[in-house]
Amino acid sequence: MILKYYGHSFFTVTLESGKTIACDPYGDFYEYPRRNVKADICLVSHHHHDHDGVEQCLQPGAQVVDTAGVHKLGDGLTVRSVATWHDDRQGALRGTNLIHIIEAEGLRVAHAGDLGHLPDAKQIRDIGSVDVLLVPVGGYYTVDAKTALELCCLLQPVCAIPMHYRTRFDPDMPISPLSDFLDLAKAEDTQMPLLRITRADVLERPSVVTMSVLA
């Protein structure tokens, strides 16, 4: 499978079959580039404009998955969607959030959306083992760098990819830059244009991979 990063929390995962899964496309959001991405499936963690821009960033026709549960989506693809909170007060501030776990090609890729708290023991069990974790690190609206690193310690992904941090596209957003997480994790800023992984080679990836925003 191939992962690409479009900025903020917007990724695509393309399978060997050619099926493409979009995750949390943004809408009209700061100065992020407007997109016109072809996707078969769109995973939405919660319905805030910077995560559910299905009509703004995707071509028509994507099947939207935005509810908790197990979703069988054909071609050996399953998405397990685990209910969590957008804050550390059980949703009192910002509501609910879904962690979507993509299961395909012998791999499990978890997109944590706007997770705002450290998951409890049951949620950790429901998430299960993870090969790749797409994790917010900017704080304020989501977990911060320290809590994101704690989540990585709990889930033990082979590879963590940070997202939802301050960039040149949103310089006024009250969240922290990527460097805060990288400093804590003692990780390099790899800025990979895409990430290609298979079951056979996933263990060869660094424990933290940063991805550059597609032009």
Residue pairs with C-beta under 8 A, 6 or more apart in sequence:
1 13
1 14
1 15
1 16
1 104
1 105
1 107
1 109
1 196
1 197
1 198
2 13
2 14
2 194
2 195
2 196
3 11
3 12
3 13
3 109
3 132
3 161
3 194
3 195
3 196
3 197
3 211
4 11
4 12
4 14
4 194
4 211
4 214
5 11
5 161
5 163
5 194
5 211
5 212
5 213
5 214
6 12
6 25
6 26
6 32
6 33
6 35
6 37
6 57
6 213
6 214
7 26
7 32
7 33
7 167
7 169
7 213
7 214
8 24
8 26
8 29
8 32
8 50
8 163
8 164
8 169
8 170
9 23
9 24
9 26
9 45
9 50
9 51
9 111
9 113
9 114
9 134
9 136
9 163
9 164
10 22
10 23
10 24
10 25
10 26
10 35
10 57
11 22
11 23
11 24
11 111
11 134
11 163
12 20
12 21
12 22
12 23
12 37
12 39
13 20
13 21
13 23
13 102
13 104
13 109
14 20
14 21
15 21
15 75
15 77
15 104
15 105
16 105
17 75
19 40
19 41
19 74
19 75
19 77
20 37
20 38
20 39
20 40
20 41
21 39
21 40
21 41
21 42
21 43
21 77
21 79
21 102
22 37
22 39
22 41
22 42
22 43
22 57
22 58
22 62
23 42
23 43
23 45
23 100
23 111
23 134
24 43
24 44
24 45
24 51
24 52
24 111
24 113
25 35
25 37
25 42
25 51
25 52
25 53
25 54
25 56
25 57
25 58
26 32
26 49
26 50
26 51
26 53
26 56
26 57
27 49
27 50
27 52
27 53
27 56
27 57
28 49
28 53
28 56
29 49
29 50
29 53
29 170
30 169
30 170
30 172
30 173
31 168
31 169
31 170
32 169
32 170
33 169
33 213
33 215
34 56
34 57
35 56
35 57
35 58
36 57
36 58
36 59
37 57
37 58
37 59
38 58
38 59
39 58
39 59
39 62
40 61
40 62
40 63
41 62
41 63
41 64
41 65
41 73
41 77
41 79
42 54
42 58
42 62
42 63
42 64
42 65
43 65
43 66
43 79
43 81
43 98
43 100
43 102
43 111
44 51
44 52
44 54
44 64
44 65
44 66
44 98
45 51
45 97
45 98
45 99
45 100
45 111
45 112
45 113
45 114
46 52
46 86
46 95
46 96
46 97
46 98
46 113
46 114
47 66
48 94
48 114
51 113
51 114
52 66
54 62
54 64
63 73
65 71
65 73
65 79
65 81
65 100
66 98
67 81
67 98
68 81
68 82
68 83
68 98
69 80
69 81
70 78
70 79
70 80
70 81
71 78
71 79
71 80
71 81
72 78
73 79
75 104
76 104
76 105
77 102
77 103
77 104
78 103
78 104
79 100
79 101
79 102
79 103
80 100
80 101
80 103
80 126
80 127
80 128
81 98
81 99
81 100
81 101
82 98
82 99
82 100
82 101
82 119
82 123
82 126
82 127
83 96
83 97
83 98
83 123
84 96
84 97
84 98
84 99
84 113
84 115
84 116
84 117
84 119
84 123
85 91
85 94
85 95
85 96
85 97
85 115
85 116
85 117
86 93
86 94
86 95
86 96
86 97
86 114
86 115
86 116
86 141
86 142
87 93
87 94
87 95
87 116
87 117
88 116
88 117
93 116
94 114
94 116
94 141
97 113
97 114
97 115
97 116
98 113
99 110
99 111
99 112
99 113
99 115
99 119
99 123
99 127
100 110
100 111
100 113
101 108
101 109
101 110
101 111
101 127
101 128
101 130
102 108
102 109
102 110
102 111
105 198
105 199
106 198
106 199
107 131
107 132
107 197
107 198
107 199
107 202
108 128
108 129
108 130
108 131
108 132
109 130
109 131
109 132
109 133
109 134
110 127
110 130
110 132
110 133
110 134
110 155
110 157
111 134
112 133
112 134
112 135
112 136
112 151
113 136
114 136
114 141
114 142
114 164
115 135
115 136
115 142
115 143
115 151
116 141
116 142
116 143
117 143
117 147
118 143
118 147
118 150
118 151
118 154
119 127
119 151
119 154
124 154
124 155
127 155
129 155
129 156
130 155
130 156
130 157
130 158
131 157
131 158
131 159
131 197
131 202
132 157
132 158
132 159
132 160
132 161
132 195
132 197
132 202
133 151
133 152
133 155
133 157
133 159
133 160
133 161
134 161
134 163
135 143
135 148
135 151
135 152
135 160
135 161
135 162
135 163
136 142
136 143
136 148
136 162
136 163
136 164
136 165
137 143
137 144
137 145
137 148
137 162
137 163
137 164
137 165
137 176
137 178
137 180
137 181
138 144
138 145
138 164
138 165
138 166
138 173
138 175
138 176
138 177
139 145
139 175
139 176
140 174
140 175
140 176
141 164
141 175
142 164
142 175
143 151
144 176
144 180
145 176
145 180
145 181
145 183
145 184
145 185
146 184
148 160
148 162
148 181
149 181
149 184
149 185
152 160
152 185
158 202
158 203
158 205
158 207
159 195
159 197
159 202
159 205
159 206
159 207
159 208
159 209
160 185
160 207
160 208
160 209
161 195
161 208
161 209
161 210
161 211
162 178
162 181
162 182
162 208
162 210
164 175
165 175
165 176
165 177
165 178
165 180
165 181
166 173
166 175
166 176
166 177
166 178
167 177
167 178
167 213
169 213
178 189
178 210
179 189
181 187
182 188
182 189
182 208
182 210
185 207
185 208
187 206
187 207
187 208
187 210
188 206
188 208
188 210
189 210
190 206
190 208
190 209
190 210
190 211
191 210
191 211
191 212
192 209
192 210
192 211
192 212
193 211
193 212
193 214
194 211
195 205
195 209
195 211
197 205
